[in-house]
Amino acid sequence: MRMTTNDTPTATTRIAAVIGDPVRHSLSPRLHNAGFAALGLDWTYVACPVAEGEAAQAVEAMRTLGIEGLSVTMPHKKSVASAVDDLSPTAAKLGAVNCVTRDGDRLVGENTDGIGFVDSLWSQLQMDPDGLTIVIVGAGGAARSIALATAQHGAKVGILNRTAESAQQLVEIVGTSSAVVQEEAIRDADLVVNATSLGMNEDDPLPFDLNFLSKGQSVIDLIYEPKKTALLTEAESLGARTLNGVAMLLHQAGEQFRLWTGSEPPLQEMAQAVGLTLLGEHRPAN
């Protein structure tokens, strides 16, 4: 059965969802529903607000209601990791889940954020992490996923965070290819990633001192609303290449799509649904 935007779900339609708080702003329904429609899959995807502290109940609802796939966003990634039956090696190492899949009667927690970031690097900036020096600003869930994935793909990763203890905890997860750094390390970075929430509000301060940036570097802000933060605007004025978080959102969603449906995600159609021009789809084979 081919689903279109005008079709009504039926009793046979498979359901996937995203949980978070807040979550009504999420672009994930656009991404996944565009993918389902492009492949003619009888699936639909919805956003479900779930208050902090209620993630375990949401996972149980997935079992009870027969929900086929679950995306997980803040503040539930750690809680869901404790509520599923099994964890992938990456999710276990990070202690965070952004995707739940089914393996028979068991629910498996996955984390597709890191590989989504790596794929977005290639598709939009034609950058391979191998050999890069990367400074990640922040040490939360997104920073953890990105640091681990880029280090596993050959990058040297510096963690810049206002709380040194959190930065050191992340280094212990990632291993010897990472280190806690100070702002001065930005001078030598090929790529700087803002993995904090600074920039979502107009009156937010910049996440780091732009005096350390120079022409030729690349800057990624994981924020995608607004589409262009003050950080990206200022970085562009200094001659840096910039990218917001939509591409990472697309590619991590593509990994989830593949896990749930067993089909290759139609990335071009999914990208169009969120106004993204996809410059490339796949990283070169290792």
Order of alpha helices (4+ residues) and beta strands (2+ residues): beta-alpha-beta-alpha-beta-alpha-beta-alpha-beta-beta-alpha-beta-alpha-beta-alpha-beta-beta-beta-alpha-beta-alpha-alpha
